[in-house]
């Protein structure tokens, strides 16, 4: 629990998380949000919707919405108006299946972020960009937001 809290405090106010929160809060036609793999960051505590759900393989104790402890790919998850998946898909073995389930679980808006053009000597994170998103997802995002300073690519699908 201490490790989760330290991680949450360290990352919670990163500028790209703040941008995602602003984006999510700007959608007037939505009532539910699902965070896939958001773990200890607890982004959902900063969004204004009546139905908040988090699914994660880690056991999260402090989340006040609906928490589903499980693997997103193998767990039944109800559809939500907004689905968020930040800095997760690059860790998944079957990225195309994961991407397909993200799209299938989304009613209106899907937000996915990945490390953007990292060069840290890590094959899981290095060199990812728009071409990878296009390879993993059957439809292209409606919008790309490139955060070059913090090296994040935020992708938005409006379905």
Residue pairs with C-beta under 8 A, 6 or more apart in sequence:
1 61
4 39
4 40
4 58
4 60
4 61
5 40
7 39
7 40
7 41
8 40
8 41
8 42
11 17
11 41
12 41
12 42
14 150
15 147
15 149
15 150
16 113
16 147
16 150
16 152
16 154
17 41
17 43
17 86
19 145
19 147
19 154
20 43
20 84
20 86
20 111
20 113
20 154
21 43
21 46
21 47
23 111
23 154
23 156
24 33
24 47
24 82
24 84
24 109
24 111
25 47
25 48
27 81
27 82
27 108
27 109
29 81
29 108
30 49
30 81
30 82
30 108
30 109
31 49
31 50
31 51
31 81
32 49
32 50
32 51
32 52
32 53
32 80
32 81
32 82
32 107
33 44
33 47
33 49
33 51
33 52
33 53
33 80
33 81
33 82
33 83
33 84
34 53
34 54
34 55
34 77
34 80
34 82
34 83
34 84
34 105
35 43
35 44
35 52
35 53
35 54
35 55
35 84
35 85
36 55
36 56
36 72
36 83
36 84
36 85
36 88
36 102
37 55
37 56
37 57
37 72
37 85
37 86
37 88
38 44
38 54
38 56
38 84
38 86
39 56
39 58
39 60
40 58
40 60
41 86
42 60
42 62
42 63
43 84
43 86
44 52
44 54
44 63
44 65
45 64
49 81
49 82
51 65
51 66
51 80
52 64
52 65
52 66
53 65
53 66
53 67
53 68
53 77
53 78
53 80
54 60
54 63
54 65
54 66
54 67
54 68
55 67
55 68
55 69
55 70
55 72
55 75
55 77
56 67
56 68
56 69
57 69
57 70
57 71
59 69
60 67
60 69
68 75
68 77
72 98
72 101
73 92
73 94
73 97
73 98
73 101
77 105
78 105
79 104
79 105
79 106
79 107
80 105
80 106
80 107
81 106
81 107
81 108
81 109
82 106
82 108
82 109
82 110
82 111
83 102
83 105
83 106
83 109
83 110
83 111
84 111
84 112
85 102
85 110
85 111
85 112
85 113
86 111
86 112
86 113
87 113
87 114
87 115
87 152
89 95
89 98
89 99
89 102
89 112
89 114
89 136
90 114
90 115
90 124
90 125
90 128
91 124
92 98
95 135
95 136
96 135
96 136
98 136
99 136
99 137
99 138
100 137
100 138
102 110
102 112
103 110
103 137
103 138
103 139
103 157
103 159
106 157
106 159
107 159
108 158
108 159
109 156
109 157
109 158
109 159
110 155
110 156
110 157
110 159
111 154
111 155
111 156
111 157
112 133
112 141
112 154
112 155
112 157
113 152
113 153
113 154
113 155
114 128
114 132
114 133
114 152
114 153
114 155
115 125
115 126
115 128
115 151
115 152
115 153
116 128
116 129
116 146
116 147
116 148
116 151
116 152
116 153
117 127
117 128
117 129
117 151
118 125
118 126
118 127
118 128
118 151
119 126
119 127
120 126
128 153
129 153
130 144
130 153
133 140
133 141
133 153
133 155
134 140
137 157
139 157
141 155
141 156
141 157
142 156
142 157
142 158
143 155
143 156
143 158
144 153
144 154
144 155
144 156
145 153
145 154
145 155
145 156
146 153
146 154
147 153
147 154
